[in-house]
């Protein structure tokens, strides 16, 4: 009997037990369940661990844009591609704090700061640590994504009060080297381990729609679900269209039902993780987002812009949640 069979033996509701030994074939079997059965199981798992009518609001700010030396084939901020995104310096602390306050006023409970670095230099990290402390002082959860970290850098961020570190695995082990060559998947996993060891919660997910297969999307989720501790947050990004990057030649927008199925599998494999609809929501209809919430997604980014790409406006999000009878975590 497989893990999933044991979890749902005799049609019983899932217990919310956490497993770390998922196989690709088990993930595929879950993904391929009849749609109503899959969503029922995912929603049942969701209800065992979360308020099903509550959505977490997070806000994302690029504190240092462009000029990244990596060759990630999907990214507008790589210095290797002509995308029209120029390199900037690290923002002043006052501007970051003002943006964090605006995000809080708009309903965000988590404020994420992103810098386009391969890895931060110590003098840069000093400034980011100060930002983390100040943002946390506003009463917000803090998250940063700064590239690869050493163990000592992770400890410094923890001392500053950082709550979450975002470092996506992006895709499956099999597809990874088709989109990135300057940083290995193991590099990413090493940073996640250092962050975890420092006592910081992990935010790690990936991107779909780059030309990968369904098996790669499931491989990404299995990789995350088999970590010693599941990520506390799992962002699922739809690739945002960017001209001038290699992925533009291979990208294919996922079928909406495939997106819902993937969210459902993420919820079942990682029952206590917050599953976030991240980049690419501007491509999603209200109906698709509603189905994703039903399948276990329970976090979104608010604001007009995510780093260098568009995001649904606050009014649209508020209207959708009101029509669904759902609340943000702030309400």
BELKA-V618440 format. One record per helix or strand. SS is the DSSP state (h for helix, s for strand). FROM is the first residue (numbers start at 1). LEN is the number of residues. Records with the same first field share a line. If there is no record, write none. Layout:
BEGIN
SS = FROM-LEN + FROM-LEN
END
This chain:
BEGIN
h = 3-5 + 9-3 + 24-8 + 35-15 + 93-13 + 122-16 + 151-10 + 173-4 + 185-13 + 214-12 + 246-4 + 256-14 + 281-3 + 286-9 + 314-11
s = 54-11 + 68-1 + 78-1 + 110-6 + 119-1 + 141-5 + 148-1 + 164-3 + 170-1 + 201-3 + 206-3 + 233-6 + 274-4 + 299-4 + 305-2 + 309-2 + 327-2
END
